[in-house]
Amino acid sequence: MAHYTLVMGNKNYSSWSMRPWLVLRHFGIAFSEQLIPLFEPGYDAAIRAVSPSGKVPLLVDGDLQVWDSLAICEYLAERHPGLWPRDPAARAIARSVSAEMHSSFLALRMNFQCNIRRRTPRAPTPEVQADINRIVALWTDCRARFGDDGPYLFGAFSIADAMYAPVCFRFQTWGVQLSGAAGVYMATMLATPALQDLARDAIAEPYRIGKYESD
């Protein structure tokens, strides 16, 4: 029986749920899913019945409840070594870029919503382009400084990659074309088995949120 339960929203839309799901799946950590479809009748009450914050994701470990994507990932890292880079300097930068993803890029999130199934090329606004430029700079810098031992931001896959996985899906959905190291990294991420597993599940979901399906 799985040790953890991850309470999460739709795989197609819930970018915050996606992050700990990918960490658990990529690193082979046993868990079960409790999916609460967002914006379906009664969804808000269903989430509040199990989550102290009234939001997803939520990790349940016995009597312990851990909420917020980054807090869940940090809790998992304390219990399962290898989720952050081993080198202290790389680990500090990995935490920094993860925290920046957690707190920033509002224009990108508001205008290029997470919808893994959708393919709708869209010209970015100046605000969205500024977010894209910052993300490309982060990816390029991490790959140049820390990527010698593998194809991910810090060589091996880490929590930092899971934090940016929804961005890769958003770029794919809205037709953001990248070149250079950032483009190679995005292609690597989208070909990663855990991301492909999640994309297959997302495409198969029967749920549709109207505001994410039309302009």
Rosetta blueprint (number, residue, H / E / L):
1 M L
2 A L
3 H L
4 Y E
5 T E
6 L E
7 V E
8 M E
9 G L
10 N L
11 K L
12 N L
13 Y L
14 S L
15 S H
16 W H
17 S H
18 M H
19 R H
20 P H
21 W H
22 L H
23 V H
24 L H
25 R H
26 H H
27 F L
28 G L
29 I L
30 A L
31 F E
32 S E
33 E E
34 Q E
35 L E
36 I L
37 P L
38 L L
39 F L
40 E L
41 P L
42 G L
43 Y H
44 D H
45 A H
46 A H
47 I H
48 R H
49 A L
50 V L
51 S L
52 P L
53 S L
54 G L
55 K L
56 V L
57 P L
58 L E
59 L E
60 V E
61 D E
62 G L
63 D L
64 L E
65 Q E
66 V E
67 W E
68 D L
69 S H
70 L H
71 A H
72 I H
73 C H
74 E H
75 Y H
76 L H
77 A H
78 E H
79 R H
80 H L
81 P L
82 G L
83 L L
84 W L
85 P L
86 R L
87 D L
88 P H
89 A H
90 A H
91 R H
92 A H
93 I H
94 A H
95 R H
96 S H
97 V H
98 S H
99 A H
100 E H
101 M H
102 H H
103 S H
104 S L
105 F L
106 L H
107 A H
108 L H
109 R H
110 M H
111 N H
112 F L
113 Q L
114 C L
115 N L
116 I L
117 R L
118 R L
119 R L
120 T L
121 P L
122 R L
123 A L
124 P L
125 T L
126 P H
127 E H
128 V H
129 Q H
130 A H
131 D H
132 I H
133 N H
134 R H
135 I H
136 V H
137 A H
138 L H
139 W H
140 T H
141 D H
142 C H
143 R H
144 A H
145 R H
146 F H
147 G L
148 D L
149 D L
150 G L
151 P L
152 Y E
153 L L
154 F L
155 G E
156 A L
157 F L
158 S L
159 I H
160 A H
161 D H
162 A H
163 M H
164 Y H
165 A H
166 P H
167 V H
168 C H
169 F H
170 R H
171 F H
172 Q H
173 T H
174 W H
175 G L
176 V L
177 Q L
178 L L
179 S L
180 G H
181 A H
182 A H
183 G H
184 V H
185 Y H
186 M H
187 A H
188 T H
189 M H
190 L H
191 A L
192 T L
193 P H
194 A H
195 L H
196 Q H
197 D H
198 L H
199 A H
200 R H
201 D H
202 A H
203 I H
204 A H
205 E L
206 P L
207 Y L
208 R L
209 I L
210 G H
211 K H
212 Y H
213 E H
214 S L
215 D L
